């Protein structure tokens, strides 16, 4: 008979094999909001971040963060609930210097962060939810909470990609006066994180520049602070670089209308879409807050 130790080894080996198989499935599915294998294995889709946007409207900075790409089409606005054990955080570095004279970095990342190992949250907002699905907004700059507009709820998924046509997403949209955010320079670094209680690590998912951390080779980026992307992995940090003196146009910030799938052009995404490739969202965006389109009806 097998010893307990041998049985344990066999069981662990089986788990590894299953994990490899599932990882292979994710690779085939490509970047359909498909990062964070840990959260998927734990069925914590409500903690998975799907995308982040940063743009300016009428002198206000707008940051939109989407999550939970596994929401079923049958879920309506009245039925949808955010998780009560997850802290969503929006972070802004308004101090880091960025160079814009490297054509390759400019085209790929929106610029070159001069000291990537010193990125920090000069400003952050924390969003949590109670049992009644009511959001609580907190910040290390409390005065900003009073000037902010916050939307949380179900919206049409703004990811311009065929598999997301007709799908909804959980959205957090924050709008506040740009002048209160800037600090002697027009350039901001923006990213978002999600942390579920009871799961080890500072957070379980990170959303920065669109698509970068969504591929299997970049899975580690999702659990590391952006400054550690360079320190530990030797890669440019996965953050949105946004020179607010210029119009938001990916990779400078990210507008809702930016077709990042075509702009990034990764064959793994394009192959999974198949022609014809959508060039705009399946429903129009709004001209007023919260800007994302209303949710799709079942």
N, C-alpha and C positions, 0 to 999 in steps of 0.2 A: 504493500500500500504506500501511496505517496505521503511523505511527511507534510506537516502543516507548512513548513518553509517552502517545500517544492510546490505545494498547491498555491501558496501566495505568489511565488514567482510566475507560475502559469497564468494566474489571474491578472497580475500586473502586465505580463506580456500581451495578454488578450486586450487589455485596455489600451496599451500602446498601439497595437495593430489597428484597433478601432479608431483611435485618434488619428493615425496616419491616413486611414481610408477617408475619414471625414475631412482632413486637411486637403486631400486630393480632390474631394468633391468641391471644396471651396475654391480651389485653384481653377477648376473648370468653370465654375459660376462667375469667376472674375470679381470685379469690384462693384457688385450690386449691393452696396452698403455692407460688404461682406468681411469686415475685419473682426478683431476680438474673438478668437476661437474659444477662450475661457468663458466669456459671457454666453456664447451660443451653446456651449456644452452644458452650462447651468440653466439654460432656458431663460436667461435674464435679458431678453430682447429689449425690455423697457429701460435698460441701462446703456444700450448700444447707441452711440452717436452716429448720425448719418451724414451730416454736412454742416458747414458754417459759412456765413455770408457777412460781408462788411461793406457798407456803402453809405453815402451821404444823401439826405433829403432835406432841402430847405434849411441848411445850416445845422442839421442834427445828424449825429452818428447813429446809424442803425446796425445792430448786430443781431442776426437771426441764427439760431442753432436748432437743428432737427435731430430727432432721435426715434428709436423704435421702428425700424423698417419692416417689422413683421406684423404690423397691425392688420387684422383681418378686414376685408372689404365690408363685412356685415356690421362692424363697429361704427356706431353713429356718434355725433357730438355729445348727445346726452348720456351715452353709455361709456364714453372714454374716460379713463382715469390715469393720471401720472402715478408712478410708484411713490409711496410715502417714505421709503427707506433709502432714497437716492438723493445725493446732493449734486446738482448741476452747478458748474462754476464757469463764468465767463471772465477771462483774464486779459488785461491790456498792459503792454509795456510801452510807455510813452517817453522812454529815455534812451533806449538803445539806438546807436547810430547805424545807418544803412547807406551803403554805396550803390550808386546806380550807373556805374561806368563799365561794368562787365557785361557785355552783350549776352553771354550764355546764361549767367545767373539771372539777369534781368528777364530773359525769355522764359526760363524754367521756374524761377522762384519769386520773381518780382523785385529782386535786388540781392545784395550781399550784406548780411549782417556782420558788422565789423568785429564784434566780440560776442560770438554766439554762446560762449560759456558763461556770460554774465546776464543772460535774459532773466528777468524777474517780473512778478506781478506788481507793477506800480499801482494798478487799480484792479480790484476784482469784485465781482458780484456773485453771490450765492443764492440759488433758487431752490427751495424745498417746498413740499406739498403736504397738506394735512389730510385727514380721512375724508374731508368734504371736497377734496380736489382744489382747495384754495391755495394759491402760491404765497410764499413769504420771500420777499426780496431783502437781502442784506448786503452790505458792502463795507470795505475798509475805509471808504469815504462816505460816511452816512449822509452827508448833505446831498450827494448825488442821487440817493434813493428818492428824495422829495421832488427832484426835477425830472425823474425818469418816467417814461411810459412803458408798461410791461404788458405783453400779451402772452398767454399760455393756452394751448388747446390743440385740437385736431385741425389740420390743414391739408390741402392737396400737396403731395410731395413735389417740391420744386426742382428735383434732380431731373434734368432733361435727358432722359434715357428710356428706350423702349420698354424694358421690364418694369418701369415705374409709372407708366401711363395708367391712369385710373386708380392709382394707389394713394392712400393717405399716410400721414406722418405726424408725430407729435412735435409741436413747434413751441419754441420760446423766442420771443422777439422783444428786444430792448432798444428803446430810442431815447437819446438824451442830447442836450446841447453839445456840439462838437467843441466849442470854446472851453467848456469845463473839463475836457479830457486832455487837450493838448498841453504840452509842457515845453515851450520854447522851440519846438520843431513840428513840422506837419506830419511826420511819419509815425505810424503806430504798428505794433505787432499785436495780433489778436489770436486767441485760441480758446477752446472750451474743453472742459473735462466732465466726466461723470463718475461718481464714487458711490458704490452700493455698500451699505452697512453690512459688516460681517464677512466681507471678502478682503483678503490681505492686499496691501499695497496702498500707495497714496491716492490712486484712482485706477479705474479699470479701462477707461477709454478716453481718447483725446481726438478732437477734431480741429484741424488747422487748415493748411492749404488743401484744396479739394483733391481727392483721389490718392494723394501720396501715401498715406498710411494705410490704405485699403488693400494693398497687395501683400501676399504672404511673406515676402522677403522683408517687409517693413513692419511686421506685427509688433516687434518690440517697441516701436515708437509710441504705441498706444498706451503703454504703462510707464513711460519715462517723461519727466519734466523736459520741456523743449531744450533747455540748456544742456541736458544730458544726451540729447540726440547727437550733439557734436562731441561731447566729452567721451561718451561710452561707445558710440557707433561710428563716429567720424563722418557724419552726414549733416547737411544743412538742416537746421531745426524745422520741424513741421508746424509753421505758424503762417498766418496771413500777414503779408507785408503790405501795408496800405499807406501810400503817400496821399494824404487827404487834400493836398493842393491840386491834385489831378483827378479827373473823373475816375470812378471805380470801373475798371475793365480788366478782368482776369489776365495776368496774375497780379495786377495791382488792385488789392482788395478783391471782392467778388460780388458782382451784381446778380440779382435773381435771374436775369435774362442771359447770363454767360453760359454758353454751351461748352462746359469744361471737358466733356467727353471728346468732342472734336478738337478742342484746343490742346488737350494733353496728348491725344492721339495714341494712347497705349493700345497695341493690337489685342490684348486680352479682353479689353472692354468692347472694342469695336467688333471683334469676332463673335462675342456673345450677344450683341444687339442684332446683327443682321440687317441688311437693307430692307426698306428705306430707313435711314437714320433720322430721328426727329431733330429739328433745328430750333424748336421753341417748345415751351411748356404746352401741355395738352389743353389747359384752360388759362385764360388771361390772368396775369397778376393784377393786384389792386394798385391804384394810384395813391391811396391813403393807408395809414397805419391799420393793420399790421403788414400790409403789402403782399404777403403770401395769399394765394387764392383760397377761397373757402373749400372745405373738404368735399370730396366726391360723395355722392349719395349712393347707398347700397342698391 
